[in-house]
Amino acid sequence: MRYQDCAEAAQADDGAFATPAADTSINAATGLSTDYLNHFNEAIMLLDMLRDAPDCRDDFLTWRAKSYREHFAASRVRSRDTAIAAYDVADAHAR
């Protein structure tokens, strides 16, 4: 099922969810936000910095992946609540 169909179904069920605005990073086809990838980019940037800044080693070694929901719950991204709601109705295969 496409994200838009899921979003409409969720909205019909309880009226609490609306299709995300065009200015969010949420993909309308999948319901997933590209902002989640930024979480993994943090680790990649730390790894890349190790050669020139070895004092970043502990930061890199203590970095842990967060779940999608954990990432957005801790995020200051304006659309974080929408990202979590969209994830909840996104196709399980896409997740």
C-alpha positions, 0 to 999 in steps of 0.5 A: 500500500502506498504511503498516501493511501495509508495516511488517508486510512489513518486520518479516516480512522481517528482524524489525527493524522494528515498528509505531511506538508510539502516542506517536510523531508517525508517522502510521499511515496514511502512515508519515511523521512530522509532526516533519519539518514542524518543520524548515520551520517554523524557516525560517518563524519566522526569516522572520517575525522579520526585521522585528523582529530584522534580525540574524536575516537571516544565519540565515534566508539560511543555512537550507537544507532537509534531506532527511527522513533528514538531519533525523531523523539530526540530530534529538534526537526520541525516535522518530528511528530509528523515523521513519527506518525507517518512512520507508524502508518508506512508500509512495513516493507518500506520501513 
